[in-house]
Amino acid sequence: MSQPNPSPNSETVQQIPFKAETRQLLEILIHSLYTNREIFLRELISNASDALIRLDFEMLTKHDILDPDAELAIRILPNKEEGTLTIQDSGVGMTRAEMDENLGTIAHSGARAFIEAARSQNRSLTDVIGQFGVGFYSAFMAAEWIRVESHSYQPESEPAAWTSSGADTYTIEPSEMKERGTRVILKLKEDAKEFLEPYRLREIVRHHSDFIPFPIYIGEEQEQANRQTALWRQQPRQVEAKEYDEFYKQFTLDPEPPRAHTHMVVDAPVQLYALLFVPAGGERNMFSPRHEDGLKLYARKVLIQDYCKDLLPEAFRFIQGVIDSEDLPLNVSRESVQNNRLMTQLKKLVTGEVIKTLKKLADEKPEEYIKFWETHGIHIKEGVATDAADFDNLASLLRYRTNLKTAEWSSLDDYIQRMPEGQDKIYYILGEDERSVLYSPHLDAIRKQNYEVLLFTDPVDSFVLLRLTQYKDKPLANVATAELPNVEEEPQTGSETPALSESQVNDLIERFKQVLGEKVSDVRKTERLSDSPARLVDPEGTLNPEMQRVYRMLNRDFSAPKKVLEINPRHPILTGVEALEPDHPLAHAVIEQVYEDALLVEGIHPEPASMISRIQKLMEAALKK
């Protein structure tokens, strides 16, 4: 492997050994990662862009800067005769000490994390180099040696040069570089000479770095290769759909296109550019460069925050994108940006736009919205439960299955449109899962009226119901506790089970009380049941079922009140029990089973498997009979 030219001032050259993790990392990069090697240029351009952004920020408050009139730009210079490729920027540059810290020790834990990934991941690691803060070293995939010359923006600083061939050591020495910024010189390997072709360099820049906010010039002719203007600052009518998808892919490394996007250009009441995306997937891609929630926040094209969490409600943390405002003060600190009053206006605009986008998706592409709901519905529910400002709009985005449409998702508006004449409430039922709740005895009376019931089976639904007490003047009512029309008894025929007398009913209630004892607070008859033998309800004066579920989720030590068992004396099982002798063992077993069936359907049975032996005995008795 050839070496860079030695320094004329060899006495000032300092040979410094790499740390162990760095040597391991370089070994991987030099000998292992050859697929998609072009990403080294993406990483070097990204580093150059970061240096320019930092300088742009420094220039807001500092005036004593080296080469203050130098253009903020990136230059890529191929030299076929020498076999070298140079990437130069006019950014903040580095002092000798900064060069040693930034290039000599890598990203500390980043090197170790990358090495672990290299050993455990079954995919090309070239896609994730930047994730671990080791992007600069990807250049060793294509270079025999690298020389970095840099001159800090601080006028009193001295330029320095860092050189390494990827072996055990690197050198740092003085440099004769006069201009501000950093120059990275790569001596390309023989099989990497494609990166000396201008057309190939332009291709790579346009694919990976088209939206870098500074001009990228290629060759001695200084031809600009990137569009430079950030996509979000263009007029939406000038941007094609595929450009949005390409930007999203670059932004997130998500292989799937976004479910939806919105492009905002607002002049009043505040000036705002925004490009927001609704991801198709529910979880962040583990290889995404966006490793936190939050939006990229720019002030006049200067990056202020990489992960701003103050521009959307917490429930919308799944949204990805960029916000840029001319009105946000350039000198606002990252710590105080959330206290800026302008942020409140921006948040209102951005939140409204996200809701508008989701409603448009629901109206114009209902099948796509259902896919969104099945992935991100939990966030909408969270928003309904916590966001007072946009409560009504968020409630319209809710989707639920119902007892009459178990295979479909329905909005609250869909439900209201299907309500029969005379129904004045939106009925719902709480349960643990959609299948078991359909067998709930609380639905008996509703079934007779053919009313539709929303199935609230998600744990967060209890929190939603603390806020969602009515929708468009229609109150929401729990079928377990709501006042419902009594089930009208149909005329009995010869095949019907004879009704029990009042004394027989009272005797049946006493038998239930004796068998169940302290397991229930009371036993009483009810006219609400038709198809079910019994149901469990809460005693008067206790917390409603919604609050009980909330307390159970928030407090593990919460003890639910003992239930009241309501029985249906017309049901064949109970008339059969009444016909048995009080001390008949089968009667005791049936009463226990009726009670535990009610526990099971409520989702509060502490040990369902304990019923197996009793059920087997009941089956044996039925077969003998």
QUIQUI-V623423 format. One record per backbone hydrogen bond with DSSP energy under -1.0 kcal/mol. CO is the residue of the C=O (numbers start at 1). NH is the residue of the N-H. If there is no record, write none. Layout:
co: (CO;CO)
nh: (NH;NH)
//
This chain:
co: (9;10;14;16;19;20;21;22;23;24;25;26;27;28;28;32;36;37;38;38;39;40;41;42;43;44;45;46;47;48;49;50;51;51;52;53;54;55;57;58;58;63;67;71;73;74;75;76;77;79;79;83;84;85;86;87;88;89;92;95;96;97;98;99;100;105;107;109;110;111;112;113;114;115;116;117;124;125;129;129;130;135;136;137;138;139;139;142;145;146;147;148;149;150;151;153;154;159;160;161;162;163;164;168;170;171;172;173;181;182;183;184;185;186;187;189;192;193;194;197;198;199;200;201;202;203;204;205;209;210;215;216;217;218;219;223;227;230;231;235;236;240;241;242;243;244;245;246;247;248;249;260;262;264;266;272;273;274;275;276;277;278;278;285;289;295;296;297;297;298;299;302;305;308;313;314;316;320;321;322;323;324;325;329;333;336;337;340;341;342;343;344;345;346;347;348;349;350;351;352;353;354;355;356;357;358;359;360;361;365;366;367;368;369;370;372;373;376;376;377;378;379;380;381;382;383;388;390;391;392;394;395;400;401;405;405;410;411;412;413;414;416;420;426;427;428;429;433;436;437;440;441;443;444;445;446;453;454;455;456;458;459;460;461;464;464;467;469;471;474;475;477;478;478;493;501;502;503;504;505;506;507;508;509;510;511;512;513;516;517;522;524;527;533;535;537;539;544;545;546;547;548;549;550;551;555;563;564;565;566;567;568;571;572;573;574;575;577;581;584;585;586;587;588;589;590;591;592;593;594;595;596;597;598;599;600;607;608;609;611;612;613;614;615;616;617;618;619;620;621)
nh: (12;13;172;170;23;24;25;26;27;28;29;30;31;32;33;34;39;40;41;42;43;44;45;46;47;48;49;50;51;52;53;54;55;92;56;57;58;59;60;61;62;65;70;73;90;217;88;219;86;83;84;188;79;186;77;184;75;182;153;99;100;101;102;103;104;108;110;113;114;115;116;117;118;119;120;121;127;128;132;134;133;138;139;140;141;142;143;189;187;164;185;162;183;160;181;66;157;175;150;173;148;171;146;18;16;163;14;161;151;89;149;87;147;85;144;192;195;196;197;201;202;203;204;205;206;207;208;209;212;228;74;225;76;223;222;218;229;233;234;238;239;244;245;246;247;248;249;250;251;252;253;278;276;274;272;266;324;264;322;262;320;259;260;288;291;308;323;304;305;325;302;299;297;295;316;317;319;277;296;275;298;273;300;332;337;339;340;343;345;346;347;348;349;350;351;352;353;354;355;356;357;358;359;360;361;362;363;364;365;369;370;371;372;373;374;376;377;379;380;381;382;383;384;385;386;387;391;394;395;396;397;398;410;455;402;408;400;415;416;417;418;419;423;477;454;479;456;437;439;440;443;444;447;448;449;451;403;429;457;431;461;462;464;465;467;468;469;476;474;471;426;428;481;482;496;505;506;507;508;509;510;511;512;513;514;515;516;517;519;520;565;567;487;568;566;564;542;548;549;550;551;552;553;554;555;558;521;537;524;535;526;571;575;576;577;578;579;580;584;588;589;590;591;592;593;594;595;596;597;598;599;600;601;602;604;603;610;611;612;615;616;617;618;619;620;621;622;623;624;625)
//
